[in-house]
């Protein structure tokens, strides 16, 4: 009997590894199963377990192969994984080294898409009332897309043709593969913080559902819906519809159409500006005319209400009142003079002195008129008033008149 072969653990593991590596049946194998224990390492390597009802196999996909994936795998995904069987020597574990991975039929991704769509729709992320209008005259157009594809050139060509002064700010990202969703989210948030950016276009070219899957990722859809600036989604061709399209403020069928939507035609803009300037000039002239009319009315009211004007008016009224008062006084005086003259003539006609001119005289005693001989006695001193003067006299003798026929005798 031959002697037993003694090996170290390392030697045995290395032997098994080489045997597995040399077996052609274990290369280019396609395995079908369900993904579990999914882990994304910071180096880009993906670790997961592929299992079916009866068995499970540890799998690893290195970063170089993971970068070529069209859509990121997810927990519970039914997938077809291509690769080879090998042995991890340090752990002494057999594992499957995956070089590619795809969903097991379109139905798997489609089912996940419908489930996510239903959940986000229930939250209101796709509601029409959330949609905002695009700015009519954007300052800067932010674009989230690949810097090497035809999309950015289509957007630039259309935008610059419509308006040569259009400003476009590209935030370059990967549009598919592992990590693409994170880059798109970060790009949207970065452009959102730039004040000059008025609208954001999220775009990529056409492709299969797996190619467009980045724009169905929940983080991307939420970033589009939460963006404070209007977002235009132009992902794929006209027949391609992603959740990003539903969450955006506007869905464009193509990137070129998105550029047309956000970039105003310069000739139309200039015509609108000219019409607005003309309307503004007309409104300004009308307003100035109205204000000038109001100013003239206010100046007239001010001139009419100024104190000096009122004082002049009152002085004029006082002068007129003085004239009227003078006329009234003069009239009253003239009337009084006429009345006085009449009264004087009447008094003169009735005055007892008027008869003195006809030869009569007035006899007074101690200032009292002597009307009869009974008022005097012999020897009384009296005063005789004639028309031309007065004389003092003494009563020497009193004779009474006995009948009316006797003639009076002079004293």
Secondary structure as GFF3:
##gff-version 3
##sequence-region A 1 411
A	DSSP	alpha_helix	9	22	.	.	.	ID=ss1
A	DSSP	three_ten_helix	24	26	.	.	.	ID=ss2
A	DSSP	beta_strand	29	40	.	.	.	ID=ss3
A	DSSP	beta_strand	46	51	.	.	.	ID=ss4
A	DSSP	beta_strand	56	61	.	.	.	ID=ss5
A	DSSP	alpha_helix	63	66	.	.	.	ID=ss6
A	DSSP	beta_strand	78	88	.	.	.	ID=ss7
A	DSSP	beta_strand	93	103	.	.	.	ID=ss8
A	DSSP	alpha_helix	106	123	.	.	.	ID=ss9
A	DSSP	three_ten_helix	128	130	.	.	.	ID=ss10
A	DSSP	beta_strand	140	145	.	.	.	ID=ss11
A	DSSP	alpha_helix	150	162	.	.	.	ID=ss12
A	DSSP	beta_strand	167	172	.	.	.	ID=ss13
A	DSSP	alpha_helix	180	192	.	.	.	ID=ss14
A	DSSP	beta_strand	197	204	.	.	.	ID=ss15
A	DSSP	three_ten_helix	213	216	.	.	.	ID=ss16
A	DSSP	alpha_helix	218	226	.	.	.	ID=ss17
A	DSSP	beta_strand	230	235	.	.	.	ID=ss18
A	DSSP	alpha_helix	243	247	.	.	.	ID=ss19
A	DSSP	beta_strand	250	251	.	.	.	ID=ss20
A	DSSP	alpha_helix	255	262	.	.	.	ID=ss21
A	DSSP	alpha_helix	266	305	.	.	.	ID=ss22
A	DSSP	alpha_helix	307	350	.	.	.	ID=ss23
A	DSSP	three_ten_helix	352	358	.	.	.	ID=ss24
A	DSSP	beta_strand	362	365	.	.	.	ID=ss25
A	DSSP	beta_strand	368	369	.	.	.	ID=ss26
A	DSSP	three_ten_helix	373	375	.	.	.	ID=ss27
A	DSSP	beta_strand	381	385	.	.	.	ID=ss28
A	DSSP	beta_strand	390	394	.	.	.	ID=ss29
###
